[in-house]
Amino acid sequence: MFQPLYVAATGLDAFEKEMISITDNLANSNTVGFKKGRTEFESLYYIERTFQDELNEQIMMQDGVGRNMPIEFGTGVKIAGTPKDFTQGTIEITNNPLDLAIQGEGFFQVQLADGTVAYSRAGNFHMDNEGNLVDPNGHIVEPEIVIPDGTTAININRDGTIWVSVNNEVTSTEIGQITLARFTNPVGLESIGQNLFKATAASGDPMIGYPIDDGYGAVAQYSVESSNVDIISEMMRMVMVQRVFDTVTKAVQSYEAMLAALQDMKS
């Protein structure tokens, strides 16, 4: 008797989680390199029940067997996944020589505290106290790039090579080259916060290469990749979810009214 309430509960739970996803997208609309998430739904298992047809007594099959009518009832909905959308965000120009944007499919690599490597599209880098090139959370870029003391000019080419001038010298010295990672299925990457991702079995192992190599993308200096969140689209999704949530809630209220009326009839 309470199956409709269970079905409604699964819907309310799913739409609450979709609202969380939308809110997270909107909250990170100004986060460098952020990739929006989308919510994927799937139906729960179905229950099949067989009801005798009302006309069974009057209508018989030619073989003399009455008709049975199998009817399927859905049991609700659930969230199947919340994959990231890795479409390119808008490239914005900055005045920081250590700001980098990838124009392509590659990911920057940074080393975590436990020694493992994480991947990111956010290229708003800076130097730490030891001259290491690090992300905003202090994770060292992999492979390690150390900016020499007294550096007065930094030039980063599209292929990731880094040239510096020390103490206003005319000549520049190459100090390293940024490498990028690619994945067969980037949607399978695991989000770990701080604009970082970890490789999983679903994403496949990282393929390491240099910028401008086929498929990795070029590096743009004095630039960052903005979030790929479309605020208008997210607001439209939010309105739709609110309306469906309200509709399911009204369905629950209607069913409760039916139960109350049935109870009054029995008493």
N, C-alpha and C positions, 0 to 999 in steps of 0.2 A: 504493500500500500504506500510505502514511503519512498518508492523508487524515484518518482519525479523530484522529490526534495534532494535526493542524492545527485541526480543528474544536474540539477540547478547548482548545487554546491560545487561540483567539478567545474562548471562554467564560471562561477564567481571567482573561484580560486585561480583559474587560468587567466581571466581578464585582469585580476589584480596583479599577476606577475607580468602581464604585458604592459600594464600601466607603469610598473617599476622600470621596465626596459625603456619605455618612452621617456620617463622622467630622467633616467640616467643619460640618455642621448641628449636631451635638452640641457642638462646641467653641464655637459662636456662640449657644448657647441663652440666654445672658444678655447678648448684644449688642443694644444699643438699635436698634430699627428693622430688625433683620436679617430677611431673607426667605429661607426655606429653599429649597433646590434639590431637584429630583427627577431621577432618571435614567430616560431613555427608551431602550428597546432596539428594534432591528430586525434581522431576519434578513439574512444575506448572500445573494448570488445562488445559484440552484439549478443543479445539473448534471443533465441528463436523459440517461439511457442506455437503450437498448432491448435487452431480453434475449428470446431465443427461448423461448417457453413450452415446458415439459417435455413437455406433452401434444400438442405441435404435430404429431407424426407420427400421432397417433390421432384428434385432433379437427381437423376442417377446416371452414372457413366454407362456406356454401352456394355461394359463388362459386369454391371450390376454393383459396382463398388461406389460408395458415397464419396464426395469430394471433401478433402481436408485442406485447410488454408494455412500454410506456414506464414507467420508474421514475425518480422525482425524488429526488436526494440533496442535502440541505442542506450548505452549506459553512461554517456557523458563525453567529456573532452579533456585532453591534457596537453601540456607543453612538450613538444617533441624535441625542441632545441632552440638555442638562442645564438645562432652563428653571427659572426662579424661580417660586415660588408667592407671589403678592402678596395673599393673604388678610390681613385686618386682624389685627394682634396685639393683645394685651390692653393697655389703657391703665392706666398706673401713675401714681399721684400722687407728686409730689416737693415739695421746699421751695425750688426754684430758679425765680425769676420768668422766666428766659429758657429754661426747658424747655418745649417745645411738642410737641404731638401732633396729627396729622391724623386726624380722624374722617371718612374718606371715601377717594376714589381719588387725590387729588392728591399731588404730590411737591414738597418744598422744592427751591430752586435755589441752587447755590453756584458761585462763580467759581474755576476752577482757575488754576494759575500761568501757563499758556499763554494765558489769556484766554478759553478755552472754558467752557461752562456744563455742570455735571454735576447730577445729580438724586438726591435721597435722601429716605428716610422717617424718618431719624434726626433728631430735633429737640432734641438735648441741646446747645444753643448756649451761648456765653459771649461776653464782650467781650475784644478784644485791647487792647494798650497804647494804641491810638489811638481806642478807643471803638467800633470796628466790631463788629457782630454777626457772629460766626464760628462754624464748626462745630468739633468737637474737634481737627481737624487744621489749623486756622487758615485754612480757606477762607472767604472773605467771602460772606455771604448776598447773593443777587441778587434784587431790587434792593438796593443798599447801604443799610444802616440804621446810623446813627451815634448812639450814646447820649451825650448831652451830659455834660460834666464836672459833678460835683456832684449827679448824679441820685440821689434818695433813694427814689423809688418808680416802679415800672414796671407798667403795666397793658396787657395785650394782649387785645383783644376777639376774639370768635369770627370776625369778618370780617377779622382780621389787622391792624387798625389798632393802632398802638402809641402810648400816651400815657405821658408821664413827668412827674414832679414834681421840680423842682430845688430844692435847699436847703430841703426840707420845706415848700415853698409849698403852699397849699391848692388852688390851681388847677392843672390839668394841661394840657400842651401836646402836640398830636399831632406826631410826628416822622417818620411814614412808615407804610407799609402793606406787609405781606408778601403776595407773590403766589405762586401755586402753578401747577404744570404738570401737564397730563394727557396721556395717550397713547392712541391708538386701540388699540394692542396692546402693553401694558406688558411682556408676556412676551418681546417682542423686544428689550428693553433689554439693553445690554452691561454686565456687571459689571466694574468697574475697580478694585475694592478700596476700603478705607476707607468701606464702606457707601455707595458712590457708583455711579451708573449713567450711561451715555452713550446718547444717542439713536442709533438705527440706521435703516436703510431698513426693517427688519422692524417696528420699533416705531412708525414714522411720526414726523413732526415734532411737537414739543411744542405743545400748545394752552395758552396762558397765560391765567389768570383769577384772580379773587379768592376767598378762602375764603367759604363759604356760597353761592357761585354754583352753579348746577345742576351736580352731578357732581363738583365739586372737593373738597367736604368742608369741615367747620368746623375751626378751630384751637382747641385747648384749652391754656390756660396752666397752669403748675405741673404739667405732665403729660408723660410720654414714652410712646411706643409700644414695648412689649417685643417680643422676637423671637417669631415665629409657629411656632417649632419645638416640636413635641410630643415630649418626650423618650421617653415610653413607646412611641410609634409608631416612632420611630427605632431604639430598642433592639430592637424586634420585627423590623424590617427587617434589622438587623445580624445577628441570629440566623439569619434565613432565608438571607441571603447566605452566611454561614459554612457552613451545612449544604449548600447547593448547591455551593459551592466544594469542600468535602470530597468530595461525590459525584462531581464531575467528575474530581477527582484520583484517586479510586479507579477510575474508568473508564479513566483513562490507565494506571494500574498493571495493570489487568486486560488491556488491549490489549498492553502490553509483555510480559506473561506469555504471551499467545497467540503473539506473535512469537517468543519464546524457544522455546516448544514446537514451533513450526513449523520453526525452525532445527535443533532437535535431531532432528526427523523426517528432515530432508534429509541430515544428516550420518551 
